[in-house]
Amino acid sequence: RSPSRGLGDVYKRQTHGHPPPAGAARARGSGRAGMLLVVNGVPVIARGANVIPPDELEGRWSARGLRALVRNAARGRMNCLRVWGGGAYLPPAFYDAADELGVLLLHDLMFSTTTRTHEPHGTPLELVEVADAVRARSHHPAIVGWVGCNECDPTGGEYVRTALSTVAREDGSRPIWPASPSAGWEAGVHPLSSLPNGAPLVARSLAPLDGARAIEIHGPYLHGSGWPAVNQVPVAPGSNEPVLALFDPMIPLPLPAPGADAPVVECATNGTFVSEFGVAAFSSFRSHAPTLRAEHWGIHGGGRAADCTQPDRTTPFWLRCAARANASEPAAGGAAGARAEAAHNPMAERNYPCDALLVSFFGLSATQLDAAGESAFRSQLFLCGLAQALALHGLVSAHRSANIFGSLIWQLNEIWPTGGWGTLEYSATDTQPGTAGQLLGGRWKAAHHWLRQHLFADVFATCGRAGACFARTDAPAARNVTVRVRAHDVRECAPARAAAPSFTLPLALRAGPSIERFSLPPALLASLEPQRTLLVVTLSAPASARGAADDGAGAREQLLSEHALLLVPPLSLAPLSRAPIDVRVIAAAGACEPSAYAASGGPVPRWCVPLSVRASCTALFVVLSADVDGHFSRNCIHLLPGEWTDVHFAADGERPPSVQALRSSLTVEQLADHYKREETAIGRVRR
């Protein structure tokens, strides 16, 4: 960003083969170009999430926890995080970790109008805070841009006039952006770089301009619904009573069928950047159970629903929950008052309920949703986490099949064990007690494992409705890859047949971002019974392309990713039988090698404990869990009959993880352990 370079140099340095839009040289602001991150002349398709404060109380934040949080993001193949403007500026350890791991940061100023209580006022003290925040962090190369606020109107108030103008004076080396979401600038920045040009900043309104599509957007959000809670969307007008809002599971994925001569489709420069979208879901039983009395183990709290109809004093978006009044009990005092207090439902305070996910994906009945006790709670939370992963699989796959320049999930982490949006659970802390059941940096949810295993991989392939498929690469270099799709019976108990229906296609992918569309053969599709079929999609590349040694029989293939696809939502699957599963801890912890942890999966952990897993029958969505800081290299996976699958437990501590602690706390779960479809589907949630 040398000031001696002219705007023409900016074009050449930042477009990397993407010609500037017509008239860009004459533009006064952002023009109509899309929002694309470009680093050292290379376009970067942003894949990541939004970061919120790791705890409500800043005294509980820890440097170790923040570093572990960023490592977990990088190992989930996230290359970009947005520091959300409704939270707080984070301590140095967070930014240091992002620098070291190459994770880009889009950084909001800490302003928002989500609650109408956190907007800027332009006071001298406020501007000192903004200037100090920028000065204290501007030396971090991970920060790629400053954003004015979260979900505000930057054309009014002090967001641009004072706050962002202060940023432009303090740090002219970085792009600035009016807000998130945003339609860009009318004036005040260079059109292709969004660097301040010294002229007054003028933000563009989010209102549609001449039918032009959005540049940066938020949503969709799959909210929890159907049970009274402090956050419930939607509610019945006038009563604030919850409404069960179901949604399309996107199984199979609705993809456009390719034409007979469908070419490689390159992303153009006018793509959309999705800086927030997400799926609300509860954390695991291991996270929730230590924070609740056993009588409340259930997603509905094991008792009477709370009254959550009164708007919060801060904003009507939030609701206040209290025990429901009972006509036979006095309002307060005595034994009756104690009974009313006991009737207060603590799960109402856990934010978004999971009813909509559980009904949409699994068709759970009202009885199953109301069930309480350890077994019921374990099953409800297992299915809730799996539904979040399935929903995010659909949303992220749709993004990667389209002209999307950024895909940032709402959100990365949880601020406490709750019904939240994170792909990581609440983090343990070494500064204060009270985080029983949590792991340092947050236990990985099923969705986070899938981001690592395939969804956020540089090279990605999947299939959808009517056999429509695509392969996408965001890597800057061309790649030769092979896509294989094999069909398996979800109830198969014999060793996998060598002649299982399959399809193989070699592809020469152009430098990314680019997409190649293809279809599965009609004969293969005709042979499948959707209710009994599991498609396994693998993507591999010649090992020699990455410098691996030849094994004497030609270059070996390197597995880039593998994932399983259902052809129908889980609620339509043939009844599943529980598959006995064997788990072996092969050896004590040793230094983790890239080949063991899997290539292209982010920074290699310090320690690895090798395990091997085998099922006697096909097992769907197998989840390993333990009460040891770290994560499994593969999780929420399928197992085919009789085949051993290698998995590594990975950790970063000063000392290797205790194999004894791993063995003693290790559990292995599968879909068939927790899911049995009842004939009577839910019509409404009982009160």
Steps between C-alpha positions, in 0.01 A plus 500: 500500500780738417363854462720544195285260301215639298147366465599306191748307711222428746296350216786276393596401850153423629296354217723200412342429166163649591459810278371809682132578437427747224534855627682399819774758441236775505309364800478717811447210740450126482317505172295186441788254538468213741680473834803275448802461727830518309828421676835556326322515167315170551121490542398321819152351530430558868388192692457545871281627780416785735680525834316609813648556848603168656319578826259758641763598761830632364683381811436143389668542160838330469783526251518119474131479427514770232797336328319166508191666353692635200680166453164323494377745237808442283467122539142532386654637175380850576712765331303803622333608823283804557535667841135582562405858585250403767777357719833638616855569389699188584833461685836482315518118516212475253662725240844343551352155430325625186829650376691178564241275336418720202134550592364822349294731721218728391473724804185687597510804719306425817177666390164347419133589483377145558392610850482877433729554798846478345511761227773769485433855616819670385613604847869584552546204735342266248733615222799454729384142553471438125842652432658302782340174380638551149847608615527202736417250224604650166842331511334159466522381138202268551261799498394551138237767550309717747118490498292781649235306691276198517153520346465876501412769247833670425331783311374644828646575840869509578611163357676653200519873579710454815578132574619375159651837414716457811604154376593643159724759667664245730555217249502593133669172408187286523167488320202639689140386459189691612317225691410134499290442297568778252448623147841671498611859454372793301828688546814524708687183399690362201250292303687170484695501824255683733803684640412851623590762239483806725160619378199509736355154555145450371334162558245353265155415632406135534179576312510345152649725235356457151436133571870432559571187703646520846878514548519367856209333678392326821289184517327270479471406868331176600371609841382274776123510538202321649572528876493803734847649544674837527569480127221347295434570133228520383231582756125532461402866444359663809580217738874437463421127525746287302413362159667187363658612170623203296740530209628305200783263603655544150553122474576432225664833418307695234767547233445611139549224248799571273455543127634240258802719431511686832829691515712582801324789670736756649384729776467854368603815684142589591441217748318530829680484835292330773645625828240335727278193468442217739306228677416516873554178696572384853844384610572140602390310810856521636479879479146548636467233768742650758313831485152359576336306780416148383125567521544754221683266260283543193475759226169610655647505848305203635219720625237757420579750229599849610304813422720687249252750364626827651740709287838572654555859610794532259328387181187305406726263303574334838241373745491461875416156639332421831316207657150466359234609745268233635152607606509261794816656645553841663729735310776466758584382850465179694514149357299604195754768420778242530315275255465789256872573528579134438279513191725755336655327201879556468503381138301812414819695573704290255397720205379336181320166548576210264143391423499622140820312415388178667162500328626615159778239476374214719125550536513473877166487681385726780562212741861469385555875530354508851697196621744550787773300670856416403419266212245736348722807543798324342290401200340843459838676508669247269225543241500879545875520426464267202211705362713815524776326303254378235345847467839671470605237247211612281564873544878485450467263203254742342750784552781302344285410199432868431673831442578567866817689599468455875328247724530593871290291737315658789682405717831335602479476880247496782503743791354239740341150476180592319280472196734703282637528150863393553676211330717487814363460851576729792868496595649394830707767671809474716436832674181416692313185606148427384551357152451131579434290192671744263825463304766764440412686180159331487398144422442453127139456396419264211471800267858611573633155418318509168648842419845348545426172325344639183279811509780758531769308312672693219374237255147380562253270324147387576180380335136592531154456358458285189872415499618857435857543632779755499866532591635835611850623565595823671873422476703744286662218297346249260439150642446154357255316724285188494144491632358163608141440605408161650157384613454293818199350673439669837404159646785298348667258744722307262844634405471775244464359153775575253232527233292759686340746256754770433610781271849638438587821319845657451491880481755761399395798710613843391656743746236610742258622577335274243224239481457190286149355484418138413227240550485146632406243231125433468563126529666550838217717627239250380666223703473685830226481763514844665366389841779242531789674325811675628718668238868532591674779308881500497730752340864410439803633316821339375743492791782608270321831450583581861854369491431158655729210420409244238425154637647316203162427343420849381416808699274431795180694543455736788157522656390864507159447656226246558143537617170315503178619341143391566250499214209569736475686833568278803128488583442312171779243541425132531504394868859474623652227714772577751840387368746361759817714487852409612748772597869435556752743640803391298783669689590770747515863390788598278604790284224567248607459137323679214432167331322378815294812562413530128633751252358848444318496831658802664789511748620156608440432873785423733377158612304219336355183653420246225168316519325258268123459470300218340130414472345164419220669303470834324494766770382853425636817661737341750614752763797452734522716812727526805564729796856583397614830346537444126296365210475202266649527151178354354157491661129467427599251230354190336645153553465221245472136613828340604727789396739651756508880487800686639433800722741708708426687820693825468614731781731799556595491868850528639475133589342220295136422583439218745405185314338371818279810523416467132402135535299548817294793366470386136149443367394395152149584380314454174169613353331167575577542873286811521239500228180305474224651293161503668199451280323810632692805383467824688207719417569760763722533803315421821488762774 
